[in-house]
Amino acid sequence: MTTILKLSRRDVLKATGAVGGVFALGVCLPGCQSRPGLTAATESFAPNLFVTFSPDGDVIITVSRSEMGQGVRTSLPRIVADQLEADIARVTIVQAPGDPKYGDQNTDGSKSVRMMFPPLCEAGATARVMLEQAAADHWGVDRTEVAANNHGVEHKVSGERLEFSELIEAASRLEIPLNARLKDPSEYRYIGMSAANVDREAFVTGKAVYGFDVVIPGMKYACVARAPVFDARIKSYNTDAAAKVAGVSAFCKIPFSPHTREFFPEEGIAVIADSSWAAMRGRDALEVEWDVSANGDYNTADYRKLLTNSVRNPGTAHVSRGDVDKAMAGAGKLVEALYETPMLAHAPMEPPVATAWVKENGDCEVWVPAQDPKDTRRLIAEWLDIDQSRVTVNVTFLGGAFGRKAQSDFIFEAVEASRQAGVPVKLLWTREDDIRNCYFHAESIQTMQARLGADGLPTAWLMRSAYPSIDWMWQPGLDEPMPWEVGMGLTNMPFDVPNVSIEGCKARIPIRIGWLRSVCNVWHSFAINGFVDEMAEAAGADVVAYRLRLLGKDRVFDAPNEPQDSIECFNGRWVDTGRYRRVLEFLAGRCDWGKELPENHFRGLAVQNSFYSYTATIIEIAINKDGSFSIVSVDTAVDCGRIVNPEGVTAQVEGATIFGLGLALYGELTASDGRVQQSNFHDYRVMRINETPGVIRAHLMESDEPPSGIGEPPTPVIAPALAAALYAATGTRFRRMPFMKEWSALKNS
């Protein structure tokens, strides 16, 4: 047990004494609230990330963000360890459960390192200063005469040294210093240095515990027959045939969740059995009749026509600068284009799964691959109508997520199945469940129109985008994009154009949608980069030179319509056109843009600012003798501020590249009569090993800016860069994804 003292954000929490043989330190983040009735000395409060020293001086660091392959359990502890001057080999990492005391635990929006870097630096530095003061007191010298170094404190003059283990008790009795000196970046030992993922051995040897690996004594298994159409209701069901399947023991109804729904599940029938196989076979034997009247008319072709008609009419203006109508009616070349992206699924290798145990006393414990364990705890308590203190959320490794496991409907299904069955239940989704019952990345249609002046630059630029809003979960009846969505790639565009109108257009909600890696940037980057290329061609200019001219003078400006809260503002509260220019020039120089390429080789380029970072990609393709094409190389430059772990950033660029190529080449879901028609990887293709580029290079820019996002920014530049390369090869604009479908149509025309 550790007693912790609450201080301000820049302060460290320390134990009032060596309680239980440990000395605990941590940091309080904004938004963490005290519990009334407790004094500062005895307040039971846990920080977002805290440090515990064991009696032998080893350090335990708790990570409050979920690990889904992005390396957060590697990067976050290194921030603390560096400022603390801890030996990283003597650090043990503990995964935090879901709990409000940790503050924000939502692992999405590429914000884990961005949000945690300052407070973690402060936590480590304050702990270091306290240990240094304890050593100075022991030697009877001023603290400026001592310095922490590699898990100990040394006296600069005499060379004497005390290990952390010898200083813990004395340090625990000290006053907590305010505004402890942070290490200068020149002193960093770990920050900025490459490190292999700390969980790599567990991953490759099968020791890592993912959601599917959880086993609880007495556990049953469950599969759910879910609504095949968004908001469909059960008219009737018959369990007679399912009950005859060997191993099936019970059935429970997952209730319908009316709006506002948040992440609560669709209506369904859960089949509970002794094995996963029996649960799946029992589910297949259920007879369910559905009322699909609400969205049973949704089909892809008609919906795209609706979106296309929508962007032909004025929408809600999110940016209105100058007089677009007047400038558009003036002289100069008119450039117009329509861009289309399909509905997509996340399709992580591990489909949704959750193990829940609603106990006899009404308490609930779950073991889940959740992206937001704190909010999951809140919602489980709401679902069961109990206090949050009675809910325990244990976080497993996530076998991929891409945004899907931030939506916790599958967890509530498990909770409800356990509540009704009275036993622990592992509820699993099949791949088919995952593809057909996803929180989908919606279709979008975007129209771009510009009038070019005598210098070839646009005097007016009209952008309209239509797609259903993700905020449908919180705002019933919402029928157009929200400002934060249009802000992901459109209203935060860096170009200096005198007359601009950026509009979000009507789009009803026909299917359950959510966020997928890079969210709206996927649509907007595809359209805006493609259209800049088309304007450059109309102006007779090179695409790199044209972008540099279009940027105008370097400037920093507030992103329009963005919230000033740094947590809610995903793409950045400001736009720095100088960083956009530098990442473009950096990559163009690295790749010798404009050089002569081998015969039948072609390149395309795209640039995007997202999640506070700036990213540029050049893709080179080759046209093969059989008329097919292959991707030769992908070069991506990233300015993501100060980098904690370069190896981790490189891995993120590589993963985002492959993910983005899969979406661009193959990603497409279609619907008929409200039902998704695809079901597995045979008809919802992802990138395969033999198709990946021979070379993927990450070019990491040095920066003194604060750390910014990296998990998502490399994705949205992939599709437009590939589209540009395909245009260079064929002379045909690829304005519609997926490209393999367009390529086949072109070759067969």
Secondary structure, 3 states (H helix, E strand, C coil): CCCCCCCCCCCEEECCCCHHHCEEEEECCCCCCCCCCCCCCCCCCCCCEEEEECCCCCEEEEECCCCCCCCHHHHHHHHHHHHHCCCHHHEEEEECCECHHHCCCCCCCCCHHHHHHHHHHHHHHHHHHHHHHHHHHHHCCCHHHEEECCCEEEECCCCCEEEHHHHHHHHCCCCCCCCCCCCCHHHCCCCCCCCCCCCHHHHHHCCCCEHHHCCCCCCEEEEEEECCCCCCEEEEEECHHHHCCCCEEEEEEECCCCCCCCCCCCCEEEEEECCHHHHHHHHHHCEEEEECCCCCCCCHHHHHHHHHHHHCCCCEEEEEECCHHHHHCCCCEEEEEEEEECEECCCCCCCCEEEEEECCCCCEEEEECCCCHHHHHHHHHHHHCCCHHHEEEEECECCCCCCHHHCCHHHHHHHHHHHHHCCCEEEECCHHHHHHCCCEECCEEEEEEEEECCCCCEEEEEEEEECCCHHHHCCCCCCCCCHHHHCCCCCCCCCCCCEEEEEEECCCCCCCECCCCCCCHHHHHHHHHHHHHHHHHHCCCCHHHHHHHHHCCCCEEECCCCCCCCCCCCCCCEEEHHHHHHHHHHHHHHCCCCCCCCCCEEEEEEEEEECCEEEEEEEEEEECCCCCEEEEEEEEEEECCCCCCHHHHHHHHHHHHHHHHHHHHCCCECEECCEECCCCCCCCCCCCHHHCCCEEEEEECCCCCCCCCCCCCCCCCHHHHHHHHHHHHHCCCCCECCHHHHHHHHHCC
